[in-house]
Amino acid sequence: MPRYKDRRRAQSGATLVELLVSMVIMGLALTLVVGTLSSGLLDASVAKRNTAVQAVAQYELDKIGGSTFSPSAQQYSECFATENSTPPQATGFRGACASSFSLRADVTVIPGGPTTTTGQTWTVTVVQMPGGSQVGNTTSLYKANL
């Protein structure tokens, strides 16, 4: 008779406590994996936005640097799309952009700078649309008529 009891115990399944402990362990592991993936996706989207902001600022600085000096230069804004290949679109200074654009560059020009009579200070500020909150740092460029 003792052999019969030993064989029955060896063939028995998992107890309810063992199942609960294994479910808790699997739940914690799944939570960690999902948290890691969502954190990675968030980091990737922030890096993508920051890269787009740097590209917009560099585009505007190159445009300003490549143009000839004009004493009557005016401030302007341009809208940029980051999710499609739509070219930049000019808008009124700090004006609204269409819904397909996610960034706007506001470019201001102030006469003066290091050379007060023949210089200008150009400033580029990139804002996120549609909210209009600034992203990245404001960048300035001094341009002189030599």
C-alpha positions as CSV (number, residue, x, y, z in Angstrom):
1,M,0.0,0.0,0.0
2,P,2.7,2.6,0.6
3,R,3.9,2.3,-3.0
4,Y,0.4,3.2,-4.2
5,K,0.4,6.5,-2.2
6,D,4.0,7.5,-3.4
7,R,3.0,6.9,-7.1
8,R,-0.2,9.0,-6.7
9,R,1.8,11.9,-5.2
10,A,4.4,11.8,-8.0
11,Q,1.6,12.0,-10.6
12,S,-0.3,14.9,-8.9
13,G,-0.5,18.3,-10.7
14,A,0.4,21.8,-9.5
15,T,-1.3,23.2,-6.5
16,L,-3.3,26.4,-6.6
17,V,-0.6,28.2,-4.7
18,E,2.0,27.2,-7.3
19,L,-0.2,28.3,-10.1
20,L,-0.8,31.7,-8.5
21,V,2.9,32.2,-7.9
22,S,3.8,31.4,-11.5
23,M,1.1,33.7,-12.8
24,V,2.4,36.6,-10.6
25,I,5.9,36.0,-11.9
26,M,4.8,35.9,-15.5
27,G,2.7,39.1,-15.0
28,L,5.7,41.0,-13.6
29,A,7.9,39.8,-16.4
30,L,5.3,40.9,-19.0
31,T,4.9,44.3,-17.3
32,L,8.7,44.9,-17.4
33,V,8.8,43.9,-21.1
34,V,5.9,46.2,-22.1
35,G,7.4,49.1,-20.0
36,T,10.7,48.7,-21.7
37,L,9.2,48.7,-25.2
38,S,7.0,51.7,-24.5
39,S,9.9,53.6,-23.1
40,G,12.0,52.8,-26.1
41,L,9.2,54.0,-28.5
42,L,9.0,57.3,-26.5
43,D,12.7,57.8,-26.7
44,A,12.7,57.1,-30.4
45,S,9.9,59.7,-31.1
46,V,11.7,62.3,-29.0
47,A,14.9,61.7,-30.9
48,K,13.0,62.0,-34.2
49,R,11.5,65.3,-33.2
50,N,14.8,66.7,-32.0
51,T,16.5,65.7,-35.3
52,A,13.7,67.4,-37.2
53,V,14.0,70.6,-35.1
54,Q,17.8,70.6,-35.8
55,A,17.3,70.1,-39.5
56,V,14.7,73.0,-39.7
57,A,17.0,75.4,-37.8
58,Q,20.0,74.4,-40.0
59,Y,17.8,74.9,-43.1
60,E,16.9,78.4,-42.1
61,L,20.4,79.3,-41.1
62,D,21.7,78.1,-44.5
63,K,19.0,80.0,-46.2
64,I,19.9,83.2,-44.4
65,G,23.6,82.7,-44.8
66,G,23.2,82.0,-48.6
67,S,21.2,85.1,-49.3
68,T,22.6,88.5,-50.1
69,F,22.6,91.3,-47.5
70,S,19.4,93.4,-47.7
71,P,18.9,96.4,-45.4
72,S,15.1,96.0,-45.8
73,A,15.0,92.3,-44.8
74,Q,11.7,91.3,-43.2
75,Q,10.8,88.7,-40.5
76,Y,9.0,85.6,-41.8
77,S,7.8,82.1,-40.8
78,E,7.8,78.8,-42.6
79,C,5.9,75.6,-41.9
80,F,7.6,72.2,-42.2
81,A,6.2,68.7,-42.4
82,T,8.1,65.9,-40.7
83,E,5.9,62.9,-41.7
84,N,5.8,63.5,-45.5
85,S,7.8,65.1,-48.2
86,T,5.8,68.3,-48.5
87,P,8.2,71.3,-49.1
88,P,8.3,74.1,-46.7
89,Q,5.5,76.6,-46.9
90,A,5.7,80.3,-46.1
91,T,3.1,81.8,-43.8
92,G,2.6,85.1,-42.2
93,F,5.0,85.8,-39.3
94,R,3.9,83.5,-36.5
95,G,0.9,82.5,-38.6
96,A,-1.0,79.2,-38.5
97,C,0.2,76.2,-40.4
98,A,-2.0,73.6,-42.2
99,S,-2.6,70.4,-40.3
100,S,-0.1,68.5,-42.4
101,F,2.8,70.6,-40.9
102,S,4.2,69.8,-37.5
103,L,6.9,72.5,-37.1
104,R,7.1,76.2,-37.8
105,A,10.3,78.3,-38.0
106,D,9.9,81.9,-36.9
107,V,12.8,84.1,-38.3
108,T,13.3,87.6,-37.1
109,V,15.8,90.2,-38.2
110,I,17.0,93.1,-36.2
111,P,19.3,95.8,-37.7
112,G,22.4,96.1,-35.7
113,G,24.7,93.5,-34.1
114,P,28.5,93.7,-33.9
115,T,28.6,96.2,-36.7
116,T,25.8,98.6,-35.8
117,T,25.4,100.4,-39.2
118,T,25.8,97.6,-41.6
119,G,24.9,94.5,-39.7
120,Q,21.8,92.5,-38.8
121,T,21.0,89.9,-36.1
122,W,18.9,87.0,-37.5
123,T,17.1,84.8,-35.0
124,V,15.5,81.4,-35.7
125,T,13.0,79.9,-33.3
126,V,11.4,76.6,-34.0
127,V,7.9,75.9,-32.5
128,Q,5.8,72.7,-32.5
129,M,2.5,72.9,-34.3
130,P,-0.4,73.1,-33.6
131,G,0.3,74.2,-30.0
132,G,3.0,76.8,-30.8
133,S,5.3,75.8,-28.0
134,Q,9.0,76.4,-28.6
135,V,11.2,73.3,-29.1
136,G,14.9,73.4,-29.1
137,N,17.0,76.5,-28.6
138,T,16.8,79.8,-30.3
139,T,19.7,80.3,-32.7
140,S,21.1,83.6,-33.8
141,L,23.2,84.6,-36.8
142,Y,25.0,87.9,-37.4
143,K,25.2,89.1,-40.9
144,A,27.2,92.1,-42.1
145,N,27.3,94.1,-45.3
146,L,31.0,94.3,-46.0
